[in-house]
Amino acid sequence: MITGISFVGIVVNDIEEARSLYADTMGLEPWEHGIVEMPGVKAVMFPLGGCSIELLQPTVGP
């Protein structure tokens, strides 16, 4: 049984463009760390009540 959702990950082509879209049109504030680069991905998270929306841009592969 699912009792909650921690976060929802959404894969995007352009992290900067997507971050602006979510911040400007939806009024969401990204986390204080900004866009974080990890091996193979850039990510930014938007806290949303008891869960978060995470935008992910692959940096390797097709």
PQR file of N, CA, C, O and H, with PARSE charges and radii, in Angstrom:
ATOM      1  N   MET A   1       0.836  -1.173   0.000 -0.4000 1.5000
ATOM      2  CA  MET A   1       0.000   0.000   0.000 -0.0000 2.0000
ATOM      3  C   MET A   1       0.893   1.253   0.000  0.5500 1.7000
ATOM      4  O   MET A   1       1.850   1.338   0.769 -0.5500 1.4000
ATOM      5  N   ILE A   2       0.575   2.201  -0.853 -0.4000 1.5000
ATOM      6  CA  ILE A   2       1.307   3.464  -0.902 -0.0000 2.0000
ATOM      7  C   ILE A   2       0.732   4.397   0.164  0.5500 1.7000
ATOM      8  O   ILE A   2      -0.474   4.635   0.211 -0.5500 1.4000
ATOM      9  H   ILE A   2      -0.202   2.132  -1.478  0.4000 1.0000
ATOM     10  N   THR A   3       1.615   4.919   1.015 -0.4000 1.5000
ATOM     11  CA  THR A   3       1.158   5.809   2.085 -0.0000 2.0000
ATOM     12  C   THR A   3       1.597   7.252   1.894  0.5500 1.7000
ATOM     13  O   THR A   3       1.193   8.133   2.652 -0.5500 1.4000
ATOM     14  H   THR A   3       2.595   4.726   0.977  0.4000 1.0000
ATOM     15  N   GLY A   4       2.423   7.496   0.883 -0.4000 1.5000
ATOM     16  CA  GLY A   4       2.877   8.859   0.619 -0.0000 2.0000
ATOM     17  C   GLY A   4       3.837   8.894  -0.551  0.5500 1.7000
ATOM     18  O   GLY A   4       4.319   7.859  -1.012 -0.5500 1.4000
ATOM     19  H   GLY A   4       2.752   6.780   0.266  0.4000 1.0000
ATOM     20  N   ILE A   5       4.109  10.099  -1.024 -0.4000 1.5000
ATOM     21  CA  ILE A   5       5.046  10.296  -2.123 -0.0000 2.0000
ATOM     22  C   ILE A   5       6.109  11.274  -1.656  0.5500 1.7000
ATOM     23  O   ILE A   5       5.793  12.364  -1.180 -0.5500 1.4000
ATOM     24  H   ILE A   5       3.717  10.940  -0.650  0.4000 1.0000
ATOM     25  N   SER A   6       7.375  10.882  -1.794 -0.4000 1.5000
ATOM     26  CA  SER A   6       8.480  11.735  -1.387 -0.0000 2.0000
ATOM     27  C   SER A   6       8.778  12.783  -2.451  0.5500 1.7000
ATOM     28  O   SER A   6       8.884  13.973  -2.153 -0.5500 1.4000
ATOM     29  H   SER A   6       7.632   9.996  -2.181  0.4000 1.0000
ATOM     30  N   PHE A   7       8.913  12.324  -3.709 -0.4000 1.5000
ATOM     31  CA  PHE A   7       9.143  13.261  -4.804 -0.0000 2.0000
ATOM     32  C   PHE A   7       8.712  12.643  -6.116  0.5500 1.7000
ATOM     33  O   PHE A   7       8.578  11.425  -6.240 -0.5500 1.4000
ATOM     34  H   PHE A   7       8.827  11.358  -3.951  0.4000 1.0000
ATOM     35  N   VAL A   8       8.498  13.510  -7.096 -0.4000 1.5000
ATOM     36  CA  VAL A   8       8.190  13.098  -8.458 -0.0000 2.0000
ATOM     37  C   VAL A   8       9.319  13.622  -9.332  0.5500 1.7000
ATOM     38  O   VAL A   8       9.599  14.820  -9.332 -0.5500 1.4000
ATOM     39  H   VAL A   8       8.606  14.499  -6.996  0.4000 1.0000
ATOM     40  N   GLY A   9       9.967  12.736 -10.076 -0.4000 1.5000
ATOM     41  CA  GLY A   9      11.048  13.128 -10.969 -0.0000 2.0000
ATOM     42  C   GLY A   9      10.532  13.305 -12.382  0.5500 1.7000
ATOM     43  O   GLY A   9       9.794  12.461 -12.890 -0.5500 1.4000
ATOM     44  H   GLY A   9       9.739  11.762 -10.076  0.4000 1.0000
ATOM     45  N   ILE A  10      10.924  14.414 -13.026 -0.4000 1.5000
ATOM     46  CA  ILE A  10      10.506  14.708 -14.388 -0.0000 2.0000
ATOM     47  C   ILE A  10      11.764  14.953 -15.218  0.5500 1.7000
ATOM     48  O   ILE A  10      12.562  15.834 -14.898 -0.5500 1.4000
ATOM     49  H   ILE A  10      11.524  15.099 -12.613  0.4000 1.0000
ATOM     50  N   VAL A  11      11.939  14.173 -16.281 -0.4000 1.5000
ATOM     51  CA  VAL A  11      13.091  14.330 -17.160 -0.0000 2.0000
ATOM     52  C   VAL A  11      12.802  15.453 -18.152  0.5500 1.7000
ATOM     53  O   VAL A  11      11.743  15.488 -18.778 -0.5500 1.4000
ATOM     54  H   VAL A  11      11.291  13.457 -16.541  0.4000 1.0000
ATOM     55  N   VAL A  12      13.763  16.373 -18.286 -0.4000 1.5000
ATOM     56  CA  VAL A  12      13.609  17.530 -19.178 -0.0000 2.0000
ATOM     57  C   VAL A  12      14.808  17.616 -20.121  0.5500 1.7000
ATOM     58  O   VAL A  12      15.872  17.063 -19.841 -0.5500 1.4000
ATOM     59  H   VAL A  12      14.623  16.344 -17.777  0.4000 1.0000
ATOM     60  N   ASN A  13      14.623  18.315 -21.243 -0.4000 1.5000
ATOM     61  CA  ASN A  13      15.716  18.508 -22.206 -0.0000 2.0000
ATOM     62  C   ASN A  13      16.649  19.637 -21.787  0.5500 1.7000
ATOM     63  O   ASN A  13      17.857  19.562 -22.012 -0.5500 1.4000
ATOM     64  H   ASN A  13      13.758  18.764 -21.471  0.4000 1.0000
ATOM     65  N   ASP A  14      16.095  20.682 -21.181 -0.4000 1.5000
ATOM     66  CA  ASP A  14      16.873  21.873 -20.829 -0.0000 2.0000
ATOM     67  C   ASP A  14      16.512  22.281 -19.399  0.5500 1.7000
ATOM     68  O   ASP A  14      15.428  22.813 -19.157 -0.5500 1.4000
ATOM     69  H   ASP A  14      15.114  20.744 -20.998  0.4000 1.0000
ATOM     70  N   ILE A  15      17.410  22.035 -18.463 -0.4000 1.5000
ATOM     71  CA  ILE A  15      17.133  22.274 -17.039 -0.0000 2.0000
ATOM     72  C   ILE A  15      16.892  23.748 -16.734  0.5500 1.7000
ATOM     73  O   ILE A  15      16.036  24.073 -15.911 -0.5500 1.4000
ATOM     74  H   ILE A  15      18.291  21.603 -18.659  0.4000 1.0000
ATOM     75  N   GLU A  16      17.631  24.643 -17.384 -0.4000 1.5000
ATOM     76  CA  GLU A  16      17.458  26.082 -17.137 -0.0000 2.0000
ATOM     77  C   GLU A  16      16.071  26.537 -17.587  0.5500 1.7000
ATOM     78  O   GLU A  16      15.379  27.257 -16.867 -0.5500 1.4000
ATOM     79  H   GLU A  16      18.326  24.379 -18.052  0.4000 1.0000
ATOM     80  N   GLU A  17      15.677  26.113 -18.777 -0.4000 1.5000
ATOM     81  CA  GLU A  17      14.365  26.482 -19.314 -0.0000 2.0000
ATOM     82  C   GLU A  17      13.243  25.911 -18.444  0.5500 1.7000
ATOM     83  O   GLU A  17      12.275  26.610 -18.143 -0.5500 1.4000
ATOM     84  H   GLU A  17      16.238  25.528 -19.363  0.4000 1.0000
ATOM     85  N   ALA A  18      13.368  24.663 -18.047 -0.4000 1.5000
ATOM     86  CA  ALA A  18      12.352  24.025 -17.218 -0.0000 2.0000
ATOM     87  C   ALA A  18      12.281  24.669 -15.829  0.5500 1.7000
ATOM     88  O   ALA A  18      11.191  24.869 -15.293 -0.5500 1.4000
ATOM     89  H   ALA A  18      14.154  24.096 -18.291  0.4000 1.0000
ATOM     90  N   ARG A  19      13.442  24.992 -15.247 -0.4000 1.5000
ATOM     91  CA  ARG A  19      13.454  25.653 -13.939 -0.0000 2.0000
ATOM     92  C   ARG A  19      12.714  26.981 -14.010  0.5500 1.7000
ATOM     93  O   ARG A  19      11.922  27.304 -13.124 -0.5500 1.4000
ATOM     94  H   ARG A  19      14.328  24.830 -15.683  0.4000 1.0000
ATOM     95  N   SER A  20      12.970  27.744 -15.055 -0.4000 1.5000
ATOM     96  CA  SER A  20      12.285  29.027 -15.227 -0.0000 2.0000
ATOM     97  C   SER A  20      10.783  28.834 -15.390  0.5500 1.7000
ATOM     98  O   SER A  20       9.989  29.576 -14.811 -0.5500 1.4000
ATOM     99  H   SER A  20      13.613  27.481 -15.774  0.4000 1.0000
ATOM    100  N   LEU A  21      10.399  27.841 -16.176 -0.4000 1.5000
ATOM    101  CA  LEU A  21       8.975  27.569 -16.393 -0.0000 2.0000
ATOM    102  C   LEU A  21       8.267  27.248 -15.080  0.5500 1.7000
ATOM    103  O   LEU A  21       7.213  27.814 -14.786 -0.5500 1.4000
ATOM    104  H   LEU A  21      11.044  27.239 -16.646  0.4000 1.0000
ATOM    105  N   TYR A  22       8.840  26.347 -14.295 -0.4000 1.5000
ATOM    106  CA  TYR A  22       8.208  25.961 -13.030 -0.0000 2.0000
ATOM    107  C   TYR A  22       8.211  27.110 -12.027  0.5500 1.7000
ATOM    108  O   TYR A  22       7.244  27.290 -11.286 -0.5500 1.4000
ATOM    109  H   TYR A  22       9.696  25.888 -14.533  0.4000 1.0000
ATOM    110  N   ALA A  23       9.279  27.880 -11.999 -0.4000 1.5000
ATOM    111  CA  ALA A  23       9.365  29.002 -11.058 -0.0000 2.0000
ATOM    112  C   ALA A  23       8.434  30.142 -11.467  0.5500 1.7000
ATOM    113  O   ALA A  23       7.692  30.669 -10.637 -0.5500 1.4000
ATOM    114  H   ALA A  23      10.064  27.734 -12.600  0.4000 1.0000
ATOM    115  N   ASP A  24       8.473  30.521 -12.738 -0.4000 1.5000
ATOM    116  CA  ASP A  24       7.710  31.686 -13.195 -0.0000 2.0000
ATOM    117  C   ASP A  24       6.220  31.415 -13.376  0.5500 1.7000
ATOM    118  O   ASP A  24       5.391  32.203 -12.921 -0.5500 1.4000
ATOM    119  H   ASP A  24       9.075  30.094 -13.412  0.4000 1.0000
ATOM    120  N   THR A  25       5.872  30.318 -14.032 -0.4000 1.5000
ATOM    121  CA  THR A  25       4.454  30.080 -14.333 -0.0000 2.0000
ATOM    122  C   THR A  25       3.704  29.387 -13.204  0.5500 1.7000
ATOM    123  O   THR A  25       2.494  29.567 -13.061 -0.5500 1.4000
ATOM    124  H   THR A  25       6.546  29.678 -14.401  0.4000 1.0000
ATOM    125  N   MET A  26       4.405  28.600 -12.405 -0.4000 1.5000
ATOM    126  CA  MET A  26       3.733  27.879 -11.320 -0.0000 2.0000
ATOM    127  C   MET A  26       3.988  28.503  -9.955  0.5500 1.7000
ATOM    128  O   MET A  26       3.402  28.083  -8.957 -0.5500 1.4000
ATOM    129  H   MET A  26       5.387  28.454 -12.520  0.4000 1.0000
ATOM    130  N   GLY A  27       4.864  29.505  -9.910 -0.4000 1.5000
ATOM    131  CA  GLY A  27       5.139  30.178  -8.652 -0.0000 2.0000
ATOM    132  C   GLY A  27       5.910  29.344  -7.643  0.5500 1.7000
ATOM    133  O   GLY A  27       5.860  29.618  -6.444 -0.5500 1.4000
ATOM    134  H   GLY A  27       5.340  29.846 -10.721  0.4000 1.0000
ATOM    135  N   LEU A  28       6.626  28.325  -8.116 -0.4000 1.5000
ATOM    136  CA  LEU A  28       7.389  27.470  -7.208 -0.0000 2.0000
ATOM    137  C   LEU A  28       8.790  28.027  -7.005  0.5500 1.7000
ATOM    138  O   LEU A  28       9.374  28.598  -7.926 -0.5500 1.4000
ATOM    139  H   LEU A  28       6.667  28.102  -9.090  0.4000 1.0000
ATOM    140  N   GLU A  29       9.325  27.863  -5.814 -0.4000 1.5000
ATOM    141  CA  GLU A  29      10.682  28.312  -5.482 -0.0000 2.0000
ATOM    142  C   GLU A  29      11.602  27.102  -5.467  0.5500 1.7000
ATOM    143  O   GLU A  29      11.353  26.149  -4.728 -0.5500 1.4000
ATOM    144  H   GLU A  29       8.850  27.399  -5.066  0.4000 1.0000
ATOM    145  N   PRO A  30      12.679  27.122  -6.281 -0.5600 1.5000
ATOM    146  CA  PRO A  30      13.606  25.991  -6.248  0.2800 2.0000
ATOM    147  C   PRO A  30      14.371  25.959  -4.935  0.5500 1.7000
ATOM    148  O   PRO A  30      14.476  26.971  -4.243 -0.5500 1.4000
ATOM    149  N   TRP A  31      14.905  24.792  -4.598 -0.4000 1.5000
ATOM    150  CA  TRP A  31      15.679  24.642  -3.368 -0.0000 2.0000
ATOM    151  C   TRP A  31      16.893  25.548  -3.380  0.5500 1.7000
ATOM    152  O   TRP A  31      17.315  26.017  -4.437 -0.5500 1.4000
ATOM    153  H   TRP A  31      14.820  23.969  -5.160  0.4000 1.0000
ATOM    154  N   GLU A  32      17.445  25.791  -2.229 -0.4000 1.5000
ATOM    155  CA  GLU A  32      18.524  26.760  -2.060 -0.0000 2.0000
ATOM    156  C   GLU A  32      19.817  26.364  -2.762  0.5500 1.7000
ATOM    157  O   GLU A  32      20.684  27.217  -2.950 -0.5500 1.4000
ATOM    158  H   GLU A  32      17.102  25.410  -1.370  0.4000 1.0000
ATOM    159  N   HIS A  33      19.979  25.112  -3.154 -0.4000 1.5000
ATOM    160  CA  HIS A  33      21.218  24.666  -3.794 -0.0000 2.0000
ATOM    161  C   HIS A  33      21.248  24.969  -5.293  0.5500 1.7000
ATOM    162  O   HIS A  33      22.282  24.787  -5.934 -0.5500 1.4000
ATOM    163  H   HIS A  33      19.275  24.418  -3.001  0.4000 1.0000
ATOM    164  N   GLY A  34      20.145  25.422  -5.852 -0.4000 1.5000
ATOM    165  CA  GLY A  34      20.090  25.704  -7.285 -0.0000 2.0000
ATOM    166  C   GLY A  34      20.176  24.428  -8.101  0.5500 1.7000
ATOM    167  O   GLY A  34      19.707  23.373  -7.675 -0.5500 1.4000
ATOM    168  H   GLY A  34      19.304  25.570  -5.331  0.4000 1.0000
ATOM    169  N   ILE A  35      20.779  24.532  -9.276 -0.4000 1.5000
ATOM    170  CA  ILE A  35      20.944  23.373 -10.143 -0.0000 2.0000
ATOM    171  C   ILE A  35      22.204  22.634  -9.719  0.5500 1.7000
ATOM    172  O   ILE A  35      23.291  23.211  -9.669 -0.5500 1.4000
ATOM    173  H   ILE A  35      21.160  25.389  -9.622  0.4000 1.0000
ATOM    174  N   VAL A  36      22.047  21.367  -9.418 -0.4000 1.5000
ATOM    175  CA  VAL A  36      23.150  20.541  -8.941 -0.0000 2.0000
ATOM    176  C   VAL A  36      23.581  19.599 -10.065  0.5500 1.7000
ATOM    177  O   VAL A  36      22.744  18.942 -10.684 -0.5500 1.4000
ATOM    178  H   VAL A  36      21.165  20.898  -9.458  0.4000 1.0000
ATOM    179  N   GLU A  37      24.883  19.535 -10.325 -0.4000 1.5000
ATOM    180  CA  GLU A  37      25.407  18.618 -11.331 -0.0000 2.0000
ATOM    181  C   GLU A  37      25.979  17.392 -10.639  0.5500 1.7000
ATOM    182  O   GLU A  37      26.819  17.491  -9.745 -0.5500 1.4000
ATOM    183  H   GLU A  37      25.562  20.069  -9.822  0.4000 1.0000
ATOM    184  N   MET A  38      25.501  16.231 -11.079 -0.4000 1.5000
ATOM    185  CA  MET A  38      25.974  14.940 -10.581 -0.0000 2.0000
ATOM    186  C   MET A  38      26.436  14.145 -11.793  0.5500 1.7000
ATOM    187  O   MET A  38      26.142  14.546 -12.919 -0.5500 1.4000
ATOM    188  H   MET A  38      24.819  16.150 -11.805  0.4000 1.0000
ATOM    189  N   PRO A  39      27.134  13.056 -11.616 -0.5600 1.5000
ATOM    190  CA  PRO A  39      27.554  12.261 -12.776  0.2800 2.0000
ATOM    191  C   PRO A  39      26.358  11.834 -13.624  0.5500 1.7000
ATOM    192  O   PRO A  39      25.499  11.079 -13.168 -0.5500 1.4000
ATOM    193  N   GLY A  40      26.315  12.323 -14.853 -0.4000 1.5000
ATOM    194  CA  GLY A  40      25.266  11.929 -15.789 -0.0000 2.0000
ATOM    195  C   GLY A  40      23.975  12.711 -15.739  0.5500 1.7000
ATOM    196  O   GLY A  40      23.076  12.453 -16.539 -0.5500 1.4000
ATOM    197  H   GLY A  40      27.013  12.936 -15.222  0.4000 1.0000
ATOM    198  N   VAL A  41      23.852  13.665 -14.821 -0.4000 1.5000
ATOM    199  CA  VAL A  41      22.573  14.380 -14.696 -0.0000 2.0000
ATOM    200  C   VAL A  41      22.753  15.737 -14.019  0.5500 1.7000
ATOM    201  O   VAL A  41      23.628  15.916 -13.173 -0.5500 1.4000
ATOM    202  H   VAL A  41      24.583  13.874 -14.171  0.4000 1.0000
ATOM    203  N   LYS A  42      21.907  16.683 -14.410 -0.4000 1.5000
ATOM    204  CA  LYS A  42      21.755  17.943 -13.683 -0.0000 2.0000
ATOM    205  C   LYS A  42      20.371  17.877 -13.056  0.5500 1.7000
ATOM    206  O   LYS A  42      19.442  17.348 -13.666 -0.5500 1.4000
ATOM    207  H   LYS A  42      21.196  16.538 -15.097  0.4000 1.0000
ATOM    208  N   ALA A  43      20.220  18.403 -11.855 -0.4000 1.5000
ATOM    209  CA  ALA A  43      18.942  18.306 -11.165 -0.0000 2.0000
ATOM    210  C   ALA A  43      18.635  19.582 -10.392  0.5500 1.7000
ATOM    211  O   ALA A  43      19.535  20.265  -9.903 -0.5500 1.4000
ATOM    212  H   ALA A  43      20.975  18.833 -11.359  0.4000 1.0000
ATOM    213  N   VAL A  44      17.351  19.886 -10.293 -0.4000 1.5000
ATOM    214  CA  VAL A  44      16.877  20.963  -9.424 -0.0000 2.0000
ATOM    215  C   VAL A  44      15.570  20.484  -8.798  0.5500 1.7000
ATOM    216  O   VAL A  44      14.758  19.833  -9.457 -0.5500 1.4000
ATOM    217  H   VAL A  44      16.620  19.331 -10.690  0.4000 1.0000
ATOM    218  N   MET A  45      15.375  20.807  -7.535 -0.4000 1.5000
ATOM    219  CA  MET A  45      14.204  20.336  -6.815 -0.0000 2.0000
ATOM    220  C   MET A  45      13.359  21.508  -6.342  0.5500 1.7000
ATOM    221  O   MET A  45      13.874  22.546  -5.926 -0.5500 1.4000
ATOM    222  H   MET A  45      16.034  21.336  -7.000  0.4000 1.0000
ATOM    223  N   PHE A  46      12.061  21.315  -6.415 -0.4000 1.5000
ATOM    224  CA  PHE A  46      11.101  22.298  -5.933 -0.0000 2.0000
ATOM    225  C   PHE A  46      10.313  21.685  -4.778  0.5500 1.7000
ATOM    226  O   PHE A  46       9.488  20.802  -5.011 -0.5500 1.4000
ATOM    227  H   PHE A  46      11.642  20.472  -6.753  0.4000 1.0000
ATOM    228  N   PRO A  47      10.543  22.128  -3.533 -0.5600 1.5000
ATOM    229  CA  PRO A  47       9.743  21.637  -2.413  0.2800 2.0000
ATOM    230  C   PRO A  47       8.277  22.011  -2.626  0.5500 1.7000
ATOM    231  O   PRO A  47       7.964  23.122  -3.056 -0.5500 1.4000
ATOM    232  N   LEU A  48       7.401  21.086  -2.325 -0.4000 1.5000
ATOM    233  CA  LEU A  48       5.978  21.292  -2.550 -0.0000 2.0000
ATOM    234  C   LEU A  48       5.206  20.607  -1.436  0.5500 1.7000
ATOM    235  O   LEU A  48       4.803  19.452  -1.572 -0.5500 1.4000
ATOM    236  H   LEU A  48       7.655  20.184  -1.976  0.4000 1.0000
ATOM    237  N   GLY A  49       5.002  21.316  -0.338 -0.4000 1.5000
ATOM    238  CA  GLY A  49       4.316  20.714   0.800 -0.0000 2.0000
ATOM    239  C   GLY A  49       5.144  19.584   1.371  0.5500 1.7000
ATOM    240  O   GLY A  49       6.316  19.777   1.697 -0.5500 1.4000
ATOM    241  H   GLY A  49       5.329  22.254  -0.228  0.4000 1.0000
ATOM    242  N   GLY A  50       4.556  18.408   1.497 -0.4000 1.5000
ATOM    243  CA  GLY A  50       5.252  17.253   2.050 -0.0000 2.0000
ATOM    244  C   GLY A  50       6.020  16.447   1.026  0.5500 1.7000
ATOM    245  O   GLY A  50       6.561  15.392   1.358 -0.5500 1.4000
ATOM    246  H   GLY A  50       3.604  18.251   1.233  0.4000 1.0000
ATOM    247  N   CYS A  51       6.084  16.918  -0.217 -0.4000 1.5000
ATOM    248  CA  CYS A  51       6.846  16.206  -1.243 -0.0000 2.0000
ATOM    249  C   CYS A  51       7.597  17.226  -2.097  0.5500 1.7000
ATOM    250  O   CYS A  51       7.606  18.414  -1.772 -0.5500 1.4000
ATOM    251  H   CYS A  51       5.645  17.775  -0.486  0.4000 1.0000
ATOM    252  N   SER A  52       8.220  16.783  -3.170 -0.4000 1.5000
ATOM    253  CA  SER A  52       8.987  17.671  -4.036 -0.0000 2.0000
ATOM    254  C   SER A  52       8.817  17.261  -5.489  0.5500 1.7000
ATOM    255  O   SER A  52       8.500  16.111  -5.793 -0.5500 1.4000
ATOM    256  H   SER A  52       8.213  15.818  -3.434  0.4000 1.0000
ATOM    257  N   ILE A  53       9.033  18.220  -6.380 -0.4000 1.5000
ATOM    258  CA  ILE A  53       9.140  17.949  -7.802 -0.0000 2.0000
ATOM    259  C   ILE A  53      10.617  18.098  -8.148  0.5500 1.7000
ATOM    260  O   ILE A  53      11.225  19.128  -7.857 -0.5500 1.4000
ATOM    261  H   ILE A  53       9.290  19.154  -6.133  0.4000 1.0000
ATOM    262  N   GLU A  54      11.195  17.068  -8.771 -0.4000 1.5000
ATOM    263  CA  GLU A  54      12.600  17.117  -9.151 -0.0000 2.0000
ATOM    264  C   GLU A  54      12.695  17.095 -10.669  0.5500 1.7000
ATOM    265  O   GLU A  54      12.192  16.178 -11.317 -0.5500 1.4000
ATOM    266  H   GLU A  54      10.701  16.231  -9.008  0.4000 1.0000
ATOM    267  N   LEU A  55      13.344  18.110 -11.231 -0.4000 1.5000
ATOM    268  CA  LEU A  55      13.593  18.181 -12.664 -0.0000 2.0000
ATOM    269  C   LEU A  55      14.972  17.604 -12.917  0.5500 1.7000
ATOM    270  O   LEU A  55      15.926  17.951 -12.220 -0.5500 1.4000
ATOM    271  H   LEU A  55      13.752  18.856 -10.704  0.4000 1.0000
ATOM    272  N   LEU A  56      15.092  16.725 -13.908 -0.4000 1.5000
ATOM    273  CA  LEU A  56      16.345  16.035 -14.192 -0.0000 2.0000
ATOM    274  C   LEU A  56      16.686  16.184 -15.674  0.5500 1.7000
ATOM    275  O   LEU A  56      15.860  15.896 -16.540 -0.5500 1.4000
ATOM    276  H   LEU A  56      14.317  16.443 -14.473  0.4000 1.0000
ATOM    277  N   GLN A  57      17.910  16.636 -15.958 -0.4000 1.5000
ATOM    278  CA  GLN A  57      18.390  16.714 -17.325 -0.0000 2.0000
ATOM    279  C   GLN A  57      19.566  15.763 -17.486  0.5500 1.7000
ATOM    280  O   GLN A  57      20.610  15.967 -16.866 -0.5500 1.4000
ATOM    281  H   GLN A  57      18.581  16.870 -15.255  0.4000 1.0000
ATOM    282  N   PRO A  58      19.417  14.713 -18.316 -0.5600 1.5000
ATOM    283  CA  PRO A  58      20.549  13.833 -18.561  0.2800 2.0000
ATOM    284  C   PRO A  58      21.684  14.601 -19.237  0.5500 1.7000
ATOM    285  O   PRO A  58      21.435  15.465 -20.077 -0.5500 1.4000
ATOM    286  N   THR A  59      22.924  14.288 -18.873 -0.4000 1.5000
ATOM    287  CA  THR A  59      24.070  14.964 -19.476 -0.0000 2.0000
ATOM    288  C   THR A  59      24.945  13.998 -20.265  0.5500 1.7000
ATOM    289  O   THR A  59      25.976  14.395 -20.807 -0.5500 1.4000
ATOM    290  H   THR A  59      23.126  13.586 -18.191  0.4000 1.0000
ATOM    291  N   VAL A  60      24.539  12.733 -20.331 -0.4000 1.5000
ATOM    292  CA  VAL A  60      25.233  11.721 -21.124 -0.0000 2.0000
ATOM    293  C   VAL A  60      24.198  10.923 -21.898  0.5500 1.7000
ATOM    294  O   VAL A  60      23.013  10.941 -21.565 -0.5500 1.4000
ATOM    295  H   VAL A  60      23.701  12.410 -19.890  0.4000 1.0000
ATOM    296  N   GLY A  61      24.639  10.238 -22.910 -0.4000 1.5000
ATOM    297  CA  GLY A  61      23.727   9.395 -23.687 -0.0000 2.0000
ATOM    298  C   GLY A  61      23.131  10.138 -24.863  0.5500 1.7000
ATOM    299  O   GLY A  61      23.474  11.292 -25.120 -0.5500 1.4000
ATOM    300  H   GLY A  61      25.601  10.224 -23.181  0.4000 1.0000
ATOM    301  N   PRO A  62      22.229   9.467 -25.583 -0.5600 1.5000
ATOM    302  CA  PRO A  62      21.630  10.069 -26.792  0.2800 2.0000
ATOM    303  C   PRO A  62      20.748  11.262 -26.495  0.5500 1.7000
ATOM    304  O   PRO A  62      20.187  11.859 -27.414 -0.5500 1.4000
TER
END
